Protein backbone atom coordinates (compact mmCIF):
# COMPACT_ATOMS: atom_id res chain seq x y z
CA UNK A 1 0.00 0.00 0.00
CA UNK A 2 1.43 3.38 -1.06
CA UNK A 3 0.83 6.42 1.06
CA UNK A 4 -0.28 9.53 -0.82
CA UNK A 5 2.47 11.80 -2.14
CA UNK A 6 2.53 14.12 0.86
CA UNK A 7 3.92 11.33 3.01
CA UNK A 8 6.15 9.87 0.32
CA UNK A 9 8.22 13.05 0.22
CA UNK A 10 9.12 12.60 3.89
CA UNK A 11 11.03 9.37 3.45
CA UNK A 12 13.36 8.44 0.28
CA UNK A 13 17.44 -10.36 22.18
CA UNK A 14 19.15 -14.09 27.15
CA UNK A 15 19.39 -17.84 26.75
CA UNK A 16 17.51 -21.08 26.02
CA UNK A 17 14.67 -20.37 28.47
CA UNK A 18 13.94 -17.13 26.60
CA UNK A 19 14.81 -18.24 23.09
CA UNK A 20 11.18 -18.30 21.90
CA UNK A 21 10.84 -14.66 22.96
CA UNK A 22 14.06 -13.67 21.21
CA UNK A 23 12.83 -15.31 18.01
CA UNK A 24 9.94 -12.84 18.02
CA UNK A 25 12.32 -9.90 18.41
CA UNK A 26 15.37 -10.96 16.39
CA UNK A 27 13.50 -11.98 13.28
CA UNK A 28 14.32 -9.25 10.81
CA UNK A 29 16.24 -9.70 7.59
CA UNK A 30 19.97 -9.40 7.06
CA UNK A 31 19.85 -5.67 6.30
CA UNK A 32 18.90 -2.70 8.43
CA UNK A 33 15.75 -0.65 8.01
CA UNK A 34 15.09 3.09 8.10
CA UNK A 35 11.51 4.20 8.71
CA UNK A 36 9.88 7.61 8.83
CA UNK A 37 7.52 7.96 11.79
CA UNK A 38 4.78 10.58 11.75
CA UNK A 39 3.12 11.15 15.11
CA UNK A 40 -0.34 11.38 13.61
CA UNK A 41 -3.09 8.92 12.75
CA UNK A 42 -4.45 8.61 9.21
CA UNK A 43 -7.94 8.83 10.76
CA UNK A 44 -9.05 12.35 11.56
CA UNK A 45 -10.82 11.37 14.78
CA UNK A 46 -7.87 9.45 16.25
CA UNK A 47 -4.51 9.98 17.87
CA UNK A 48 -1.78 7.68 16.66
CA UNK A 49 1.13 7.10 14.32
CA UNK A 50 1.78 6.60 10.63
CA UNK A 51 4.99 4.81 9.62
CA UNK A 52 6.36 4.67 6.08
CA UNK A 53 9.41 3.04 4.54
CA UNK A 54 12.09 4.57 2.30
CA UNK A 55 9.89 4.08 -0.78
CA UNK A 56 6.94 5.93 0.69
CA UNK A 57 4.90 2.82 1.43
CA UNK A 58 2.76 2.57 4.53
CA UNK A 59 4.26 -0.05 6.85
CA UNK A 60 2.65 0.42 10.28
CA UNK A 61 -0.21 2.41 11.72
CA UNK A 62 -1.67 3.16 15.13
CA UNK A 63 -5.13 4.62 15.70
CA UNK A 64 -6.13 5.50 19.27
CA UNK A 65 -9.47 7.07 20.10
CA UNK A 66 -8.24 8.27 23.51
CA UNK A 67 -4.99 10.09 24.32
CA UNK A 68 -3.57 7.73 26.97
CA UNK A 69 -5.14 4.32 26.42
CA UNK A 70 -4.48 1.24 28.55
CA UNK A 71 -4.00 -0.74 25.35
CA UNK A 72 -2.08 0.25 22.23
CA UNK A 73 -2.18 -1.86 19.06
CA UNK A 74 0.47 -1.72 16.36
CA UNK A 75 -1.07 -2.64 13.00
CA UNK A 76 0.33 -3.30 9.56
CA UNK A 77 -0.75 -1.33 6.49
CA UNK A 78 -3.91 -3.41 6.06
CA UNK A 79 -5.00 -2.96 9.70
CA UNK A 80 -3.93 -6.39 10.97
CA UNK A 81 -2.76 -6.39 14.60
CA UNK A 82 0.96 -7.18 14.89
CA UNK A 83 1.73 -6.34 18.52
CA UNK A 84 -0.47 -5.28 21.42
CA UNK A 85 0.85 -3.31 24.40
CA UNK A 86 -1.17 -3.44 27.63
CA UNK A 87 -0.66 -1.27 30.70
CA UNK A 88 -0.67 -3.13 34.02
CA UNK A 89 -0.20 -1.83 37.55
CA UNK A 90 0.96 -3.89 40.50
CA UNK A 91 0.05 -2.73 43.98
CA UNK A 92 3.03 -1.11 45.68
CA UNK A 93 4.84 -0.14 42.46
CA UNK A 94 5.25 3.53 41.62
CA UNK A 95 5.14 3.00 37.88
CA UNK A 96 2.99 1.10 35.45
CA UNK A 97 4.36 -1.84 33.51
CA UNK A 98 3.59 -2.37 29.85
CA UNK A 99 3.36 -5.93 28.57
CA UNK A 100 3.92 -6.62 24.87
CA UNK A 101 1.93 -9.40 23.23
CA UNK A 102 2.05 -10.85 19.75
CA UNK A 103 -1.05 -10.08 17.66
CA UNK A 104 -4.34 -9.76 19.50
CA UNK A 105 -4.42 -10.25 23.26
CA UNK A 106 -6.43 -13.30 24.27
CA UNK A 107 -6.71 -15.67 27.19
CA UNK A 108 -3.72 -17.82 28.16
CA UNK A 109 -1.33 -15.71 26.08
CA UNK A 110 2.10 -15.05 27.54
CA UNK A 111 3.68 -11.64 26.95
CA UNK A 112 6.80 -11.30 24.86
CA UNK A 113 8.31 -8.88 27.36
CA UNK A 114 7.65 -6.19 29.93
CA UNK A 115 8.68 -2.54 29.52
CA UNK A 116 8.99 -0.15 32.43
CA UNK A 117 9.94 3.52 32.64
CA UNK A 118 13.20 4.21 34.43
CA UNK A 119 13.10 6.52 37.46
CA UNK A 120 16.46 8.22 38.00
CA UNK A 121 15.53 9.13 41.59
CA UNK A 122 15.48 5.45 42.48
CA UNK A 123 18.38 4.33 40.29
CA UNK A 124 21.66 5.83 39.20
CA UNK A 125 21.80 6.22 35.41
CA UNK A 126 19.71 9.25 34.48
CA UNK A 127 20.41 8.65 30.78
CA UNK A 128 18.21 5.55 30.74
CA UNK A 129 14.63 6.11 29.61
CA UNK A 130 13.23 2.60 30.05
CA UNK A 131 14.11 -1.06 30.50
CA UNK A 132 12.80 -4.06 28.58
CA UNK A 133 12.51 -7.17 30.75
CA UNK A 134 12.15 -10.78 29.71
CA UNK A 135 10.89 -13.56 31.93
CA UNK A 136 7.69 -14.25 33.85
CA UNK A 137 5.71 -11.09 34.70
CA UNK A 138 6.66 -9.64 38.11
CA UNK A 139 9.10 -12.52 38.66
CA UNK A 140 12.39 -12.02 40.52
CA UNK A 141 14.02 -14.07 37.75
CA UNK A 142 13.30 -11.50 35.09
CA UNK A 143 16.35 -10.02 33.43
CA UNK A 144 16.98 -6.82 31.50
CA UNK A 145 17.11 -7.70 27.82
CA UNK A 146 17.30 -4.15 26.49
CA UNK A 147 17.77 -0.64 27.80
CA UNK A 148 16.65 2.55 26.07
CA UNK A 149 18.94 5.53 26.55
CA UNK A 150 18.85 9.15 25.46
CA UNK A 151 15.89 11.50 25.28
CA UNK A 152 12.62 10.60 23.60
CA UNK A 153 11.41 14.18 24.07
CA UNK A 154 14.25 15.30 21.78
CA UNK A 155 13.91 12.21 19.54
CA UNK A 156 17.45 11.03 20.23
CA UNK A 157 17.31 7.51 21.70
CA UNK A 158 19.20 4.27 21.34
CA UNK A 159 18.00 0.76 22.13
CA UNK A 160 20.84 -1.38 23.47
CA UNK A 161 20.90 -5.11 24.14
CA UNK A 162 22.42 -6.62 27.27
CA UNK A 163 25.84 -6.63 25.58
CA UNK A 164 25.58 -2.85 25.00
CA UNK A 165 25.13 -3.25 21.27
CA UNK A 166 22.87 -0.70 19.58
CA UNK A 167 19.96 -2.49 17.87
CA UNK A 168 17.73 0.49 17.03
CA UNK A 169 17.84 4.28 17.11
CA UNK A 170 15.37 7.15 17.18
CA UNK A 171 16.71 10.20 15.35
CA UNK A 172 15.55 13.63 14.30
CA UNK A 173 14.43 13.76 10.69
CA UNK A 174 16.90 15.70 8.56
CA UNK A 175 15.39 17.93 5.88
CA UNK A 176 16.95 18.25 2.44
CA UNK A 177 16.16 21.94 2.40
CA UNK A 178 17.36 24.43 5.01
CA UNK A 179 13.93 26.06 4.87
CA UNK A 180 12.13 22.90 6.00
CA UNK A 181 11.92 21.77 9.63
CA UNK A 182 10.21 18.54 10.66
CA UNK A 183 10.29 19.26 14.39
CA UNK A 184 9.63 16.33 16.71
CA UNK A 185 6.34 15.12 15.18
CA UNK A 186 8.16 13.52 12.25
CA UNK A 187 11.30 11.52 13.00
CA UNK A 188 13.35 8.50 11.94
CA UNK A 189 13.44 5.00 13.37
CA UNK A 190 16.62 3.23 12.30
CA UNK A 191 16.53 -0.51 12.96
CA UNK A 192 19.84 -2.34 12.75
CA UNK A 193 20.39 -5.68 11.06
CA UNK A 194 18.73 -8.64 12.78
CA UNK A 195 16.33 -6.65 14.99
CA UNK A 196 12.59 -6.72 14.36
CA UNK A 197 11.30 -3.34 13.06
CA UNK A 198 7.81 -4.02 14.46
CA UNK A 199 9.20 -4.57 17.95
CA UNK A 200 11.34 -1.44 17.62
CA UNK A 201 8.22 0.51 16.67
CA UNK A 202 6.40 -0.95 19.69
CA UNK A 203 9.14 0.50 21.90
CA UNK A 204 8.60 3.90 20.25
CA UNK A 205 4.90 3.70 21.10
CA UNK A 206 5.64 2.91 24.74
CA UNK A 207 8.18 5.72 25.02
CA UNK A 208 5.54 8.05 23.67
CA UNK A 209 3.08 6.87 26.33
CA UNK A 210 5.69 7.34 29.05
CA UNK A 211 7.21 10.67 28.06
CA UNK A 212 4.62 12.63 26.07
Residue, then its C-alpha position, 0 to 999 in steps of 0.5 A: x500500500x502506497x501512502x499519498x504523495x505528501x507522506x512519500x516526500x518525507x522518506x526516500x534479544x538471554x538464553x535457552x529459556x527465553x529463546x522463543x521470545x528472542x525469536x519474536x524480536x530478532x527476526x528481521x532480515x539481514x539488512x537494516x531498516x530506516x523508517x519515517x515515523x509521523x506522530x499522527x493517525x491517518x484517521x481524523x478522529x484518532x490519535x496515533x502514528x503513521x509509519x512509512x518506509x524509504x519508498x513511501x509505502x505505509x508499513x505500520x499504523x496506530x489509531x487511538x481514540x483516547x490520548x492515553x489508552x491502557x492498550x495500544x495496538x500496532x497494525x500493519x498497512x492493512x490494519x492487521x494487529x501485529x503487537x499489542x501493548x497493555x498497561x498493568x499496575x501492580x500494587x506497591x509499584x510507583x510506575x505502570x508496567x507495559x506488557x507486549x503481546x504478539x497479535x491480539x491479546x487473548x486468554x492464556x497468552x504469555x507476553x513477549x516482554x515487559x517494559x517499564x519507565x526508568x526513574x532516576x531518583x530510584x536508580x543511578x543512570x539518568x540517561x536511561x529512559x526505560x528497561x525491557x525485561x524478559x521472563x515471567x511477569x513480576x518474577x524475581x528471575x526477570x532479566x533486562x534484555x534491552x535498555x533505552x537511553x537518550x531523550x525521547x522528548x528530543x527524539x534522540x534515543x538508542x535501544x541497546x541489548x544486554x551486551x551494550x550493542x545498539x539495535x535500534x535508534x530514534x533520530x531527528x528527521x533531517x530535511x533536504x532543504x534548510x527552509x524545511x523543519x520537521x520538528x519532533x512530530x516527524x522523525x526516523x526510526x533506524x533498525x539495525x540488522x537482525x532486529x525486528x522493526x515491528x518490535x522497535x516501533x512498539x518501543x517507540x509507542x511505549x516511550x511516547x506513552x511514558x514521556x509525552 
